[in-house]
């Protein structure tokens, strides 16, 4: 059984409803959700002239490979109205694979750990809630250590 840490988020429409729909679809199509963080709000990152985001971290147990998980997640996003028109642009739902087991993967479809995880407070705060002692692959740093060192100045508020 594989363990994957995911981050769900969105900033358009009924944001909490989209997070709930994403959780339902993930549990139905990807695997059992075993941990769920609270919901966090932060200003948009990367493209700041848009509505704030809600984010939530999930731990799932899945029989899917990392590539199959990513393919399934992309289909869930599409089904929930995700349109990839503008990098860092507004979206109904975004689902990122932050970590997959303790592996490092670089493929055309998926890169884990997520390449920007160390630089994104909005991902580290909810992840730290459910996995503070998880050791980041290829380092001796825990998620809690990464959060303490995160260069991202944007405030992240638990709702």
Residue pairs with C-beta under 8 A, 6 or more apart in sequence:
1 61
1 62
1 63
2 31
2 61
2 62
2 63
2 64
2 65
2 66
2 69
2 100
2 101
3 59
3 60
3 61
3 62
3 100
3 101
4 30
4 31
4 59
4 60
4 62
4 66
4 69
4 97
4 99
4 100
4 101
5 57
5 58
5 59
5 97
5 98
5 99
5 100
5 127
5 130
5 131
5 134
6 26
6 57
6 58
6 59
6 60
6 73
6 95
6 96
6 97
6 98
7 55
7 56
7 57
7 58
7 94
7 95
7 96
7 98
7 114
7 123
7 126
7 127
8 19
8 22
8 23
8 26
8 55
8 56
8 57
8 58
8 93
8 94
8 95
9 19
9 53
9 54
9 55
9 56
9 93
9 94
9 96
9 122
10 18
10 19
10 53
10 54
10 91
10 92
10 93
10 94
11 44
11 50
11 51
11 52
11 53
11 54
11 90
11 91
12 51
12 90
12 91
12 92
13 81
13 92
15 53
15 54
16 39
16 54
18 80
18 92
18 93
19 39
19 54
19 56
19 93
21 80
21 93
22 76
22 80
22 93
22 95
23 33
23 36
23 56
23 58
25 76
25 79
25 80
26 33
26 58
26 60
26 73
26 76
26 95
27 33
27 60
29 72
29 75
29 76
30 60
30 62
30 64
30 69
30 72
30 73
30 76
31 60
31 61
31 62
31 63
31 64
32 60
32 61
32 62
33 58
33 59
33 60
34 59
34 60
34 61
35 57
35 58
35 59
35 130
35 131
36 56
36 57
36 58
36 59
36 130
37 56
37 57
37 58
37 126
37 127
37 129
37 130
38 56
38 126
38 129
38 158
38 159
39 54
39 55
39 56
39 158
39 159
40 54
40 55
40 56
40 122
40 125
40 126
40 156
40 157
40 158
40 159
41 52
41 53
41 54
41 55
41 156
41 157
41 159
42 52
42 53
42 55
42 121
42 122
42 154
42 155
42 156
42 157
43 52
43 53
43 154
43 155
44 50
44 51
44 52
44 53
44 88
44 90
45 53
45 88
45 120
45 122
45 152
45 154
46 87
46 88
47 86
47 87
47 88
47 89
50 89
50 90
51 90
53 122
54 159
55 122
55 123
55 126
55 156
56 126
57 98
57 123
57 126
57 127
57 129
57 130
57 131
58 130
59 130
59 131
62 69
64 72
66 97
66 100
66 103
66 105
66 110
66 112
67 107
67 109
67 110
69 97
69 100
69 110
70 97
70 109
70 110
71 109
73 95
73 97
76 93
76 95
77 93
77 94
77 95
80 92
80 93
81 92
81 93
82 91
82 92
82 93
82 94
83 91
96 114
96 123
97 110
97 112
97 114
98 112
98 113
98 114
98 117
98 123
98 127
99 112
99 113
99 114
99 117
99 131
99 134
99 136
99 137
100 110
100 112
102 135
102 137
103 112
103 137
104 112
104 113
104 137
104 138
105 111
105 112
112 137
113 136
113 137
114 123
116 123
117 123
117 124
117 127
117 136
117 146
118 124
118 136
118 146
118 149
118 150
119 150
119 151
119 152
120 150
120 152
121 147
121 150
121 152
121 153
121 154
121 156
122 152
122 154
122 156
124 143
124 146
124 147
124 150
125 147
125 156
125 158
127 134
127 143
128 143
128 144
128 147
131 143
132 142
132 143
132 144
133 142
133 143
133 144
134 142
134 143
135 141
135 142
136 142
136 143
136 145
136 146
141 149
